[in-house]
């Protein structure tokens, strides 16, 4: 599916596509009392022809995220936050675009012990791999956050991650770690995995399978029509 220069959805819609009544060209939204056109069934030429015929009219549509034209940098952050909010996600930091997770403190604050095993026993190490639950393939770039903090890591190109934390670090002082896994909000549901590190500082590696959201990879909302061409200079 190629990107269509005509398809822009600045504000994704939170309504359920599955709950809408089927129509000839898509589905009818009772909340907005309008037809939502299914652009996922159209080629780029069909999309352009449809929008040209509806010139000046309001058009709401459902499209694959890959069909949407690139969003200018000044609006990309607002668009991303809108998608996160619609899926119940909350940004960790105050900025619009999610910041890369910070590495958690790895050094214990207690005085170093004299035996050789002290560094290992004073640290918690959690490793694992994140897979796409739909096809069991590794997922890169998944954010892994620790106990609702801004600390964590991201998965590599093989879906692997590793977290090393000081056992005395306040957020995990009770021996319980909750890892929150979040990826593309138009593909995956957020998932939280509890890890008990009270008995061992190095628990068995995790295998996390992320579930897909309904209508994965699709975005619904009002289409922003392309700006009309500017007339060339005549003098």
C-alpha positions, -999 to +999 in steps of 0.1 A: +000+000+000+016+033-011+012+066+007-015+088-007-006+125-008-043+133-003-049+114+030-043+133+062-061+127+095-048+153+120-072+141+148-078+104+150-114+094+160-120+073+192-153+058+180-155+020+173-155+010+137-169-024+146-199-008+163-209+012+132-236+002+107-222-010+073-229+012+043-220+009+006-188+029+010-179+021+046-199+025+078-223+050+093-213+067+126-243+074+147-224+097+170-214+121+142-244+112+119-220+108+090-207+081+067-171+070+074-155+060+041-134+028+040-102+040+022-084+007+030-102-009+001-091+018-024-060+023-045-043+057-045-060+066-078-094+057-063-087+078-032-078+108-053-108+105-075-131+101-045-118+132-028-119+152-060-156+144-064-162+154-028-143+187-031-154+212-004-174+185+015-166+170+049-152+135+046-145+111+074-126+080+066-108+048+078-073+044+063-042+023+069-015+043+087+007+035+057-017+053+034-014+086+053+008+114+040+037+122+063+027+147+090+048+179+092+072+179+121+053+207+138+021+186+139+036+151+143+039+154+181+003+165+185-009+137+162+011+111+182-002+123+215-037+123+202-033+086+192-019+077+226-047+095+244-074+078+224-060+044+235-058+054+271-020+060+272-005+087+292+028+104+283+055+098+309+071+132+305+055+166+300+068+170+264+045+160+235+068+134+220+077+105+243+113+108+254+137+078+253+135+060+286+163+068+311+185+040+324+177+031+360+204+035+387+226+005+386+248+012+416+236+004+451+237+032+476+248+009+505+285+005+514+302-021+492+305-055+509+338-073+512+330-105+494+333-109+456+295-116+451+285-082+465+281-064+431+258-092+417+237-094+448+232-057+450+219-055+415+187-067+398+190-078+362+160-085+341+163-097+305+137-107+279+124-105+244+093-089+230+074-106+202+044-097+180+016-118+194+001-121+159+031-138+142+057-143+169+083-121+152+106-098+173+095-062+178+121-035+179+117-001+195+092-012+223+095+011+253+100-009+286+093+013+316+098+004+353+071+008+379+054+039+363+087+058+363+105+074+334+133+048+337+136+019+314+149+009+280+138+000+245+140-033+226+167-038+200+162-050+164+158-086+177+132-076+203+156-081+232+160-059+263+180-059+295+175-038+326+201-035+354+189-018+386+203-012+421+185-035+446+183-005+470+166+017+443+135+031+460+109+022+432+118-015+435+127-016+472+098-039+480+111-065+456+084-062+431+089-048+396+061-040+371+074-036+335+052-016+312+056-025+275+043+001+250+048+003+212+031+019+182-004+028+196-020+020+162-006-016+163-002-029+199-020-028+232+000-017+262+009-046+285+023-047+320+043-077+334+049-082+371+083-096+381+091-108+416+128-103+424+126-110+461+140-145+458+165-140+430+182-109+416+183-125+382+149-140+373+144-162+343+143-143+309+109-130+300+091-138+268+065-110+262+039-113+234+021-081+226-015-082+216-028-063+186-054-035+189-087-038+170-083-028+134-046-028+138-026-004+116-057+016+107-066+053+116-101+068+115-111+104+115-119+135+094-098+138+063-079+170+058-083+179+022-051+189+003-045+226-002-055+239-037-026+246-061-012+281-061-015+299-094+018+307-111+030+343-115+018+359-147+043+387-149 
